[in-house]
Amino acid sequence: MTRKLFLLAAAVIVIASCTKKDAIEQPSFYEYEISAASADLGTKTTYAGDKTFAWTEGDKISVLFHKGTDNKFFTFSTKTVDGASATFAGMVESGYEIGASDTGAKWALYPAGAHKYNVGETKLITFNMPAENDLSGTVATNIPLSAKIAADESGTSFTFYPAAAIIKIKFTGISKSSKVKLLFEELYTHAISGELPMKEGGYVSYWEPVYASLGSNECKLAITEDVVDGCAEFYIPFAPWDKRFKPSITLVDAATEDVLYSKVAANFLPSTYEPLLTRMVVLPDIKAGDAKPWSFPSQYGIEWNEVAASVNGDSEAGYDAIVNMKATADAEYIYIYVEIKKDALYDDASYGHSDHCYFYFGNGTGDEKHWAWEAPYLNKLQGWLKYKNAPRYITYDYSDYAQSVVEHTGNYCYEIAFKRSGLSALAGSSATVCMTVEGLYTDAAGNWQGSWDAIGFAPVRWTDALVVSLP
């Protein structure tokens, strides 16, 4: 999509099944071409004002094919572009025919991704929306669309409709950055990323509100855009029937990650609206400020750069996975911030949980260097730093906690809040905190595997115990 001509609710795709097997070097694939043109659907072709649909070079869509009972999406890229009309081409494995194996319906999704077709399930399509995207120069790649042709229809024209409603955020006054990144987190525990199931409704398929744990990767999007004339525009999808929507938005310089703007917004959706169709929520322009050193986009409004209670991890080779830990507290919670080297953790998609860790809490007494092993502690919580290969803190020892994770310059940064009332060590005026990380993981079935030195470090040790004041 261009910056001036972007999104819409509808586009038509006319299928021209051009098989060119002789021109392809690999005999196991053939080229399939799809031509696309805009639909004349009146007011339903726009979200707001004159913002109409147009393709741009580099746009990609996913088209569903099947071979026997196997269903697979193949990626198609723009071949020619002429505003609202375009031709897409993609390589399709031999033996696959367009449409679903069970219903014969034809599906196309925009943007292309690791989407799934779920035979026999209530929600046939799973739309994959990654939390991390580099969408430089294409404002619409983040706006999901879906198209379907019923099996009993003789036509071959796809009409795209929005699979989610959209929030438009425009930042102005960006003077020193050529590229910026928006870190967007939904604080009402509803997913805006990950594998999102779609529900069919009339002529359009759309996301329903999907639960996601607060702070999880499914609640987040990170979108990069070029700065044009001091401005950058972002488009955030959300479940169209979800009237609760409370985002945390942080704009950073894409190169340095210095903060240009940060705010936790109140619920800004109107009290009533028509879901889907032409719905788009446009926020007032936001003035970006002067760059400040990067700080974790806290879900609790904590300026972690200003928190003094801090210790560094052990710098000895093999023990240096933990970079830094900070902590602060209020009357209800203790908040812990931890930076851990990304390349020190397990990286294997077959693991269920990986990178076992412990938090130890004491009552603030003692000054042992390696306090967790050489001094008594009152509470010990085991947990994990990755879930299904994505950064996420999880503990089953304690229910009253919340977590949020951001990747920053090669590190995973975790913010974890533990409720004080359930931990005896946090009942006084101060507490001692220590943490360890071990190279342990579980397989997909939850069985324990590995050993704590399996990834190059023994239990990670703090150089000092961290003492935190408790209001």
Secondary structure, DSSP 8 states (H G I E B T S, - for coil): --SSS---S--EEEEE----GGG-SSTTEEEEEEEEE----GGGGBSSTT-B----TT-EEEEEEEETTEEEEEEEEEEEEETTEEEEEEEEETT-EES-TTT--EEEEES--S-EE-TTSSS-EEEEE-SB---TT-TTTTS-EEEEE-TT----EEEEEESSEEEEEEEE---S-SEEEEEEEESSSB-SSEEEEEEEETTEEEE---B--TTSGGGEEEEEEE-BTTBEEEEEEE-TT-----EEEEEEETTT--EEEEEE----S-SS---STT-EEE---EE----B------TT---GGG---EEEB--STTS--EEEEEEEE-SSEEEEEEEEEGGGS---TT-SEEEEEEEEEE-S----TTHHHHS--SEEEEEEEEETTEEEEE-SS-SSEEEEEEEETTEEEEEEEEEGGG-GGGSSSEEEEEEEEEEEEE-TT--EEE-TTTTS-SS--BSS-EEEE--
